[in-house]
Amino acid sequence: MKKSALLFACALLVSISLSSIVCAKEVTLRFAHQNPESGLSSTTCVAPWLKQVEDATGGAVKIEPYYGETLAKGKDMWNAVKMGITDIGWAFHGYWPGMTPVTDVISLPAMSFETAEKGSEVLWKLYEKYPVIQKEFDDVKVLLFYTSPPYSLITVEKPVKNLDDIKGMKIRMSGGPSTEMVKALGAVPMLIPMPDNYISLQKGVIDGMGAPWEAIQVWRFYEVTKYYTEVPFPAVYFSIIMNKRKWNSLDKEVQDAIMSVSGEAGSKFWGKHFFDDMRTSGIKKVEEVGNGNNIFTLAPEERQKWIDVGGKPVWDGWVSTMEKNGVSNAREILDTTIALGKE
């Protein structure tokens, strides 16, 4: 009898919650994204997640997507969301070095996670755990985070198989710790927006770049690069953020419904479907243009050299800088990041 009463009570609560959402005023939210609508990541990750939001709210929320920088440029996305030019936006934090320096811990080189799904889970847990990270996002409402897997190094004219090979090369990387690693390795970091990298590679403005397999495929870099090396490069991270005023205008039931497909679950979904699922198809594209034999992995002792020269010093430098800036638990945050990545 008690069990039946409990089940009835649960069913009643679910019914009340759904009724509240159904009765909520329908709202249309604009979503701005950098990548083209036809891109694989858009069709396998972005569009399905937008539908998840609509379904979770029982139709109380409709999403109006703007792909291909048609509403806001990628590099302008943070301010576009903050100012309400778009309601929800895709934010790539590599465009804004130093803006979220504590959160940058996830993009230190040679981290312990191997997949984007795991890195995304780690970043969301760090956000939940540490107020100093939450404070960096006070201007917006964070719906989810996601990361890339550790970047590969792709080059045009010559393969990179050891530290000597990369010295002096102009390598496009995102800002922050990624830039510091490239400098430590003896290369020249270049900050170029993703849509401009194809022509930069083609015209020799850069000798190569760090990139995940998703970008290699979506931006067709396999057409202008010949060599691919798996190195202990950093991952990069992104957030899906919402205008705070718009978020606060939503009914609590609608907010809860949106977060049911965001948060940790949404972070892992984006990591897996935006990045991890693209590895096999990306390698296939490289093979189709005849460069399948040009995919290399560093020998273990060589990989350790890269970590010793360009990894650990960057970790220590990050901790030192954070501590000088008043983040007394920076070392703990780094250690927690490494530990979570191994779980």
Secondary structure by P-SEA (a helix, b strand, c coil): caaaaaaaaaaaaaaaaaaaaaaccbbbbbbbbccccccccccccaaaaaaaaaaaaccccccccccccccccccaaaaaaaaccccbbbbccccccccccccccccccccccccaaaaaaaaaaaaaccaaaaaaaccccccbbbbcccbbbbbccccccccccccccbbbbbccaaaaaaaaacbbbbbbcccaaaaaaaaccccbbbbcccccccccccccccbbbbcbbbbbbccccccaaaaaaccaaaaaaaaccccaaaaaaaaaaacccaaaaaaaaaaaaccccccccccaaaaaaaaaaccaaaaaaaaaaaaaacccaaaaaaaaaaaaaac
